[in-house]
Amino acid sequence: MKGGMGALFILRRGFGIMRENGPAHILSIGTIAVAFFLFASFLLLPLNFASVLEAWEKKVQIILYLKDGTGEGRIPQLTEDLRKEEGIREVRYVSPGAAKKSFEKDLAGYGGVLKGLKAEIFPASFEITVQERFRTPERIRSLAARLDMIKEVEEVQYGGVWLERLSLILYTLRWGVWVLGGVLVAIIVSVTANTVRLTLYNKRGEIEILKLVGATDAFVKLPFYLEGGLQGLVGAGGSILLLLCLFHLFSAKVAPYLSFYFGQLRLSFLPPHMIASILGIGVAAGLLGGLFSLRKAGGI
Amino acid sequence: MQKDRVSSQPSVHTDASMIQFFRVYKTYPGNIRALANISFKIEKGEFVFVTGPSGAGKTTLLKLIIRAERPDQGEIVVNKRNVARLRHSQIPALRREIGFVFQDFKLLNHKSVYDNIALVLRALGHNKREIPKRVRQVLRVVGLEEWVLKQSPLKLSGGEQQRVAIARALLNTPAIILADEPTGNLDPDLTMEIMDLLEKVNTLGTTVVVATHDRSLVAQYSKRTIPLYRGQVAA
């Protein structure tokens, strides 16, 4: 009975302390929310960047331009050899004539200019679609290098440079988010510790009395841990709500324009386990802040 | 909670003593000697003055009793607990047996008188329904009327504030009341009122220890005195 009453009272005291020191807490929660907003945004970025990369990877084609003078008779054999190559799903031969037609179709508006172009100036080529599991920058690069060894091949083209750049950015983002996360957690711990310290200072009279009348350590300290934890939780929760609002706004207003460049984008918000982790980090950082300030306060 | 008994200490007697100091020394950082070789015994139900000028060690002595300070040497027994050897987790249990009254009352001015008193009961885990009853009960003991309950301590006179502080100290029906210069901020009439109240508490069976530098106050009451001078019991 007493334990239950005590827990309820400690909880109410924790909220009471936050209410009494309202402006400082609002400021502190605001700072925590901004810090978590940055962290959560950086988590969201690689998450969606990966889906853009995935969409681009699906479009990846390797084009093998053949040397002039490669006889039409070699094409069936080359096609067969390419189909046997590991990682290749589809092989399509594009003759100089077909290439010319395609070129004319793409540049239909400039019809007059293209008149008189001979089919011979368009090299014959193979358009190669890569198997799904081979659609990574490393594998595509290695496949392209193998295909370049074929003696009839003049040049190999693929979106490799872009893919590599994109995946490098993604890699940097993925690591950067943890470095940033570490820095932000340190900031959150420090902000919470300072606010709790301020509360401790304001409450020193009450704490002294409680200690003198025989209140237990848990009774005296728990509201301050609670204060830190709640600050972290509310700050982290607020940042996720803010990010969610902005995400929906972005999805509705900006994403359609981006689809022109990246194709149909599948934008996704942070999955539940990431949201839970952010809230957990918020609570843990807040508790840590409370712990540090109580440690510094020494006698309490 | 199991008490830390000292029966194994041959030179320390626990019989009917409520407080016992045995060759206690206390020095603060900077080699400031607060108490040296202090030995005395206060019996259960006794009313004792600890006297001496400022800096004599009166407050340190009271702090040692509630384990707000730890002695460098010697043994202190309070209500059969060896205070010097108490574990940190056992200190709250010791303090629940002691009520403390301060010169500056130490009331929370942003809370009502009711909340000042009730806070202690809540902290000690009393049943929510019992709290108002207990607050009114203890208020009657110190001779205050119910109207003060809703007031801020700042709206009360010094004497009334000290009565509230004594009410708070009495809440847990302590075995001992320690009062550190309880009349230091009061005029002579209010001083008498507070001292009479402490005497009344004493007649109810509570051991009372009053630390004061006021010789005239001590002279008005025929109580045992422990005189301190420069950290030692004066001859």
HADDOCK unambig.tbl for C-alpha pairs under 7 A between the chains (distance, minus, plus):
assign (segid A and resid 2 and name CA) (segid B and resid 125 and name CA) 5.36 0.50 0.50
assign (segid A and resid 2 and name CA) (segid B and resid 126 and name CA) 6.72 0.50 0.50
assign (segid A and resid 2 and name CA) (segid B and resid 127 and name CA) 6.76 0.50 0.50
assign (segid A and resid 5 and name CA) (segid B and resid 125 and name CA) 6.93 0.50 0.50
assign (segid A and resid 6 and name CA) (segid B and resid 125 and name CA) 5.74 0.50 0.50
assign (segid A and resid 206 and name CA) (segid B and resid 108 and name CA) 6.80 0.50 0.50
assign (segid A and resid 210 and name CA) (segid B and resid 120 and name CA) 6.73 0.50 0.50
assign (segid A and resid 210 and name CA) (segid B and resid 123 and name CA) 6.97 0.50 0.50
assign (segid A and resid 212 and name CA) (segid B and resid 95 and name CA) 6.28 0.50 0.50
assign (segid A and resid 213 and name CA) (segid B and resid 95 and name CA) 5.71 0.50 0.50
assign (segid A and resid 213 and name CA) (segid B and resid 96 and name CA) 5.73 0.50 0.50
assign (segid A and resid 213 and name CA) (segid B and resid 99 and name CA) 6.94 0.50 0.50
assign (segid A and resid 213 and name CA) (segid B and resid 120 and name CA) 6.78 0.50 0.50
assign (segid A and resid 214 and name CA) (segid B and resid 92 and name CA) 3.87 0.50 0.50
assign (segid A and resid 214 and name CA) (segid B and resid 93 and name CA) 6.21 0.50 0.50
assign (segid A and resid 214 and name CA) (segid B and resid 95 and name CA) 4.72 0.50 0.50
assign (segid A and resid 214 and name CA) (segid B and resid 96 and name CA) 4.92 0.50 0.50
assign (segid A and resid 215 and name CA) (segid B and resid 92 and name CA) 5.89 0.50 0.50
assign (segid A and resid 215 and name CA) (segid B and resid 123 and name CA) 5.48 0.50 0.50
assign (segid A and resid 215 and name CA) (segid B and resid 124 and name CA) 5.94 0.50 0.50
assign (segid A and resid 216 and name CA) (segid B and resid 92 and name CA) 5.75 0.50 0.50
assign (segid A and resid 219 and name CA) (segid B and resid 123 and name CA) 6.88 0.50 0.50
